[in-house]
Amino acid sequence: MIFGLTFPETAVIGLLFAAIQFGAMIYLASLGEMIAERAGVLNLGVEGMMAMGAVGGFVFAIETGSPWLGLLAAAVIGAAVAMVHGLFAVALGANQVVSGLALTIFGVGLANFWGTDYEGVRPEVQFADVDWGPLSDISWIGRILFQQSPLAYSAVLLGFVTWFVLNRTRGGLALRAAGESAATADAAGHSVLGLRLFAVAIGGAFAGIGGAYLSLSISPGWTVGVVAGRGWIAVALVIFGAWKVRRVALGAFLFGLAMALPNRTESFDLPWDPILWSMLPYILTIAVMIAGALVLRNRPPAAPAALGLPFRREER
Amino acid sequence: MDAAPLAVELKGIWKRFPGVVANAGTELTVKRGSIHAVLGENGAGKSTLMNVLAGVYRPEEGDVRLFGERVVFANPADALAAGVGMVHQEFRLVPTFTVAENVVLGAADRVLNMGAVERRVAELAEQFSLDVDPQRQIWQLSMGERQRVEILKALWRDAEILILDEPTAVLTPNEADELGLVIRRMANDGRSVIFISHKLHEVKQYCDEATVLRGGKTVAASMPVADLTPRQLAELMVGEATEAALRPEPRQAGEQLLSVQNLRALNNRNLEALSNISLSVHGGEIVGIAGVAGNGQRELSDVIAGLRESTSGTVTLFGEDITTATPRQRFRAGLSYIPEDRVGVGLAPQLSVTDNAILRSYREHTRGPLIAVDRAKAFCADVVDSFKVRTGSLDQRIAGLSGGNLQRLLVGRELTAKPSVIVASQPTRGLDVQGVKAIQELLIDARNEGLGVLMISEDLDELLAISDRIIVMHEGRIAAEYGGADANRSAIGLAMAGESP
């Protein structure tokens, strides 16, 4: 008993397992958004891209019988939908906020329409948890870390790959330059348009995979509203993580905890209605936004300097 | 190959922008291994011509030849690949990247080993005596160091032709001399350097040949600098004998109007930008603030105008403490401000001439809660007439006005309020000869009427010409102060560089 709360072992293990599960899902979407933002493109369409990834991943998995093909489809669909934003906000220089919001509305609507016939379909195809042999049998840690879906491990791997590419390759250097000072990247001979479109497409693919994580692993199946605002949490998480892979990962776990807790209020004997607890991730999102704004007010911003600014060359 | 083959030939270059012909058949030839000055007033077409050579702009007509061969550049990368590197006035550097990252941005290995890259950048810097640490981030560097990074970028790409667009504008006199040595070393190495400037003594000091542009045309091509006097160069540039500098009649300064005591303030990076500044401005004098960009001048004017909080110290106007007053309260108390960013801080580009004219005083042009448009227009027409602002209509957006007209409108608006003190930050920067003269005359007239003027400028010649006193700022402190008579160029130059004269 701590502070009058009880901590039954199975409930704690279940909570941490789910925190990693939710955290990995949101981490994927956040990584993608972070890549786009590091290239200078704010994409508020994450919610829409996740919804499309969720429904597309489920449909393709059911129709092909393979969750892996479903996952691939989700990534491709996510990238394709992201190209709507790429066309308007990057290629044509439209307002990135407006274009991103439109993408969310469009993506969520189209996903609901596409998913009509699949609502309530039995999720016969889904990802099985990975069995790491003896590792999975370790008490506590085995259940929490080594019996996760393959998608959780993919998320960790993609985090390392993202870090390496951004910080240790020529392409990553150019991509970051496009986000910090597009004119500089252009003058150095890089295609700002190409880099930004690539970053937006990768961001869409990651968001699509995050959506498929929901429909193929966390809560298999398709229901309207399954993404439930988590795309917005992913956007907030990029700010929380100060555009850095490691801090985004940490934030993802914290938000994963906040998302996992509401379903387990009874096991912990928490007061109040579970509905109130389910507001936690969103309250946390708002709190992070406010805290971020307060902290950033007197500090050099961590955000890429050219974030949200369209780039055109011959201007005078 | 000829004995002295031409590195660059630009023939009959035409480039137009909406409302402006920047280059009208401009010609330029540059020899290999020489330092070539391109001279001209603002708007003579120097920068545009160089941007054509560097692949930033495509000319509408004309040929670009490098080492005798005709080339067409689609973008700056093409030009770089062909050996043309340009250091722009606004540096093209990523502030949050290290020196090494910036240098290799255009030509890096697929996978970066930053340790090895830093060593190679350091070696290259060593070879040309460019003193800069590859591991530091750009925002930590002085303007002179940033310029060295730009030069390193060009050398890293093995540029045979290096264009420097007004390179000394941001340098202290000492840094400028160091730059002179660096480019001489490059020329001795067989490279060609194009040195754009409108400062005659620099051209005499650093360059071998000079080409003079006026109104987009070449008025003198490839003249050996050794045979020319600064006076001849000046006449070619301006097209007539230069007038004697404006020099206000000396007069007795009046009572103290504005006073700043022990002022401290932070810059946007939360570093101390003002360290214990004390100064005062009296009626009937122009106090000039000299200094290399980024030594606290901007923060000083912002604090006085109420746009930035001070961390300690006081600002008083007519003996009254206004340290915590709002910008509006200061304005009403008689303080006018001509900010460095005339568009953005001073004027709103998307608003009309009238709206901009009443931005400060709109509360006086109202009927109930509404703006009295007729009165606002009458007021604006008055400002436009008195200060000779050339504009098509009063309802036009100011975005279409030229720099000189924008500044006349801004100065007119601020002076029409009948202030006692004017703080003017870089009021003539970027204006053409007439524009500079008009603004300087307005400030001198204001002084002669008994106003106190605090003028911040990076143009030392301008300050020497019109100031009654000159205060030199260096690293947020007052490095030196001179009365009008005992101010001299070299002493101020040393103080700007942080050395005691």
Interface residues (C-beta under 8 A of the other chain):
Chain A: R168 T169 R170 G171 L173 A174 R176 A177 E180 S181 A183 T184 A185 D186 A187 A188 G189 H190 N298 R299 P300 A305 R313 E314 R316
Chain B: F17 V56 Y57 N75 P76 A77 L80 A81 H88 R92 L93 V94 P95 T96 F97 E101 N102 V104 L105 G106 A107 A108 D109 R110 V111 L112 M114 W139 K153 N268 R269 N270
